[in-house]
Amino acid sequence: MTTLTDRQKRIFKTIVEEFIKTAEPVGSKTLVETYEIPYSSATIRNEMSYLEDQGLLEKTHTSSGRVPSTAGYRYYVENLMDVQLPDEQKCELQNVFTHNNVPLEDVIQRSCDILSQMTNLTTIVLGPDAEQQRLSHIRIFPLDSRSAVAVFITDKGHTENKTFKFNDEITVDDIENCTNILNDRLTGTPLAEVVDKMTEIKPILAHSVKQHEALFNAFMQAFIKFASDNMYYSGESNMLYQPEFADVEKLKGLMKMLEDSKLWRSLTASNDRLELKQGGGDEDVVWMDDMAVVSSKVQLGEQEGRLMVVGPSRMEYNKVVNMLNFAKTFIEKQYPDDKPKRKK
């Protein structure tokens, strides 16, 4: 691990925070005139050369100033980042994170929207991984002859509700028969395999259920939604205002990435991610090209999800990390009874 003197740390920290603020390469003149660092320009330039030799700073082709490298951001986040959120921002967060008697899913989505607005970055929520769950059972509640509510439950305790509306009248007997067959044939099936297995049991439904076609289609659509990865994102247009994504092709690539939940899950499991311990939370950071992803585990009912903030490497890490931790803590405090009971 790179070891820096106090002077080198001060110079490096100032360079990182100036670049985060301006997106412009930082030179010794800026440090002397703007920050009044009590060292000569020559001394600062020598230290900047050393920091570059250590791989923490990089020169750009268009300026004599320096910018942080990915290794530099990593060093900054791990060693120099302020971990306290200013009281003013704490009060602001407390005011906006106020929900009473609101479903958990709505709170999560609202939190995602708030984070994207307050950071001016893109925020993602990854729900429980469908590939790690199996169908436990289905319960269905007829509302009238043309509609019903189905509740799907997994072995991890995750539930999904789906309201069916039928074009033709469906009898209670048909609904019950269909549900019994599905429970008998699908219980214990991994969610990722449920849709394929539904196709296999369609002839059995046709033999036992009069209105099998309408019920089969209704359940098939519900399972497709249930078996898909739960993912919500907000603030994707914020990237339009980041200089790093001024390149249209790079922006298109990011927009395409936002649709790939497997990619985001793989990032949070990357060996290159930096686990943060300074704030006492459960956040980590991973860097990819000019992009940084800060994420935090969050308990969603009896399962674990992820809150993520995505932006350029030049993001305000202390602000993002603290806001993410605040949002995660708020969600878990709002729903304490939903947390799993830990074995002693």
Summary of the structure (lengths in Angstrom):
residues: 344
radius of gyration: 25.7
end to end distance: 37.5
largest distance: 87.9
contacts: 1038
relative contact order: 0.13
helix: 50%
strand: 21%
